């Protein structure tokens, strides 16, 4: 049985949670009547329940083709984990799901630092890095494996930070669910600080450690 989320909104304004990238906010998500938090705080509502966690998810590009024969990648399908617990994300706790429609279960990708203790942060610093922005993205639970969900995430280009890739620089050539460098720092600290302040009884991980520096490629050799 999938738990319905309990909800508690962050007490501070969190405009920076836009992570310097576009934020996908469900159309149904609007502040409750009389809400004192406003749009910015509503985009980082803290909820306890079932959610899709994508911060280390591998993704597959969805190609597009324009009329003049130009190909592009604007979205990706990311394989995320369905987990229980506290997370922060856009929209009200009720609107974030899970919701059953047409025999399928849908929910929203939100953020927590659940994996910070077991994973390290991979830095992909190339301006050409393609990465998926899954915060607030729509997801559908895998009918054969309810611990997994497929999420449709917009693709961004530029430096990124992810818990995916097993600290391999070569992994940066693929698409991972990630955040901008500044967004990654902000989300980690904000989630940790709010959870410590508002839910001191809950075990919460501090920001993840960075991956070890990669050794330089030998002269005449090929690096990752």
N, C-alpha and C positions, 0 to 999 in steps of 0.2 A: 504494500500500500504506500502511495506517495504522499508524504506529509505536505500539508498546506503551510505556507510560510508565516512565521510571526514577524512583526515589523517594528523597527525602531529607527527613526531618521537621525542622521548625525546632527549634533548640536551646532556645529560651526558651518559657516558658508564655505563652499568648496568649489569655487569657480574654476580653480586650476585643474579640476578633474576632467576638463575637456582634453587634457594631455596634449594640447597643441595640435590636435587632429579632430576631424568631425566626429560627433557623438551620435550614435544611432539610438534614438529614443522612440519606443513604441508609440504609435498614435494614441493608444488608449491611456498612456501614462500622462496624467495631469494632476497637479497638486489638489489635495482634497479641499473642499470648501472650508475657508477659515484657516488654512494652513499658514503657519508663521515662517515657514522655511524658504519659500520662493523657489524659483526654477533651479538655481545652482545647487542648493542643498538637496533638492528632490532628485537630482541626477546622481546622488551617491547615498541613496537610502540603504540602511543596513537591515537585512532580513535574515531570519533563521528559517531554513526550509531546504527544499530540493532545488539545485541549480546546476547549470553547466559550467564547468571550469576549464578554460581553454589556454591558460597561460603557458603551457608547454606542448600545445597541440600541433601536430604536423598538418599541413594544408595542401590541397590540390587546386591549381588554378582553374578558373572557369573562363574559357576564352570567349571573346566577342569578335565580331566581324562587321565592320562598317561597310557602307555601300561601295566605297571606292577601293575595297580590298585591303583595308588596314586592320590588322589584328591587334587586339589589346587584352589586358587582364584587369578587370575592375573589381571582381569578387573572387573569393576562394571558398571551397568547402573544407572545413576543419573538423578533425576527429577529436572531440572533447570528452571529458569525463563527467558523468552525472554523479554528484556527491550531495551529502547532507551536511548542514551546518550553517554558520554565519557567512554572509557574503555582502558586498556592497555593489550597487548597480543603479541604473536609471529606472524610474517607474515605481509604482507602489508595489508592496509585497504581493498583493492579490493579483495584480496585472502581470507580474513576472512569471506566473504559472506555478506548477505545471497545469496545462489545460489539455483536455481530451477533445479532439475533433476528428470526425471521420475515421475512428478506429486508431488514430495515432495520438501520441502524447507530445505536446510542444512545451517549450520553456525558453527562458532567456539566458544568455551567457552573461555572467557577472564575475566579480573578482574577489578572491581571497588569497591569503599567503599560505594556504595549506601545504604546498609543496616546497616552501622555502627551506625546510630542514633537510630535505632529501636531494634537492637539485641546486645547481649553481647558475648564475646569470651569464648567459653567452652574449657578448657584445659583437654585433654586426655593424661595423662603422662605415661601410661603403655608402655613398650617396645613391647608389643604384640598387641597394637592397630592397627586394620586394617582401613585404610582411603584411600579415592580416590583422586588422583592428577589430577584435571580437567583442569588445565591451558593449553590452546591450544588443548583441546580434541575436536573431531568431534561430532556434535550434529544434530539431526533431529527434526524439529518443529512438535508438535502434530497436526495432521490434524483436530482434533475435538476441540482443545483448543490452538489457536495460541499464547497464553501467556506462554505456557510451551514447553519445549524441552527435549528430552531424549539424554543424552551424554554418550559416552563410554569412561571411564576413567581408566587408570592403577591404580592398588592397591598397596599401600606402607604399610610397617609395622614399627611402632615406634611411639613416642610421636607426637601429632598433636594438631592443633588449628582450631576450626571451629565456625561459627556463628549459626550452626544448633544445635539441641538437647535441646533447651529451658533451658540451664544451668543445665540440669540433668546429674549427673555423670553416671547414669545408661545408658544414651544414648551412652556412649562411647563403649558399647558392640556391637553397630550396626556400619554400615559403612556410613560415611558422607564425602561429599566433604570438603577437608581441606587443610592445609599446615603444614609444619614443624614449630616448634616454632620460629626458626630464620627466616624462610621464611615469616611467618605471620607478624612479626615485620617489616621486610624489605619492604614487599609489601605495607602495610598500610602507612608507612612513605613516601616511594618513591612516591606512587600515590598522596598522599596529598601534598607533597612538589612540585612535578612537576605541578600539576593542579593549585596550588596557584600561582606558578611562571609564567606559560605559559598561563593560562586561568583565570585570576583574576575575570572575570565577571561571572564565573560559581560557584554556591554554591557547596562546597565540604566538606564532613564530615571528622573530625579528626579520628584517630584510635579508634576503638571500645573499650569500657570499658571491663574489665575482669568480668566474672561471679563471684558473691559473693562466698566466701569460704564455702564449705559444712560443716555442723556441724558434729562433730565426732559421730560415732555410739555409743549408750549406751553400757555399759558392758554387755556381753551376748546377745546383740542385733545384728541385721543384718542391715548393712548400704546399701546404694544404690550401 
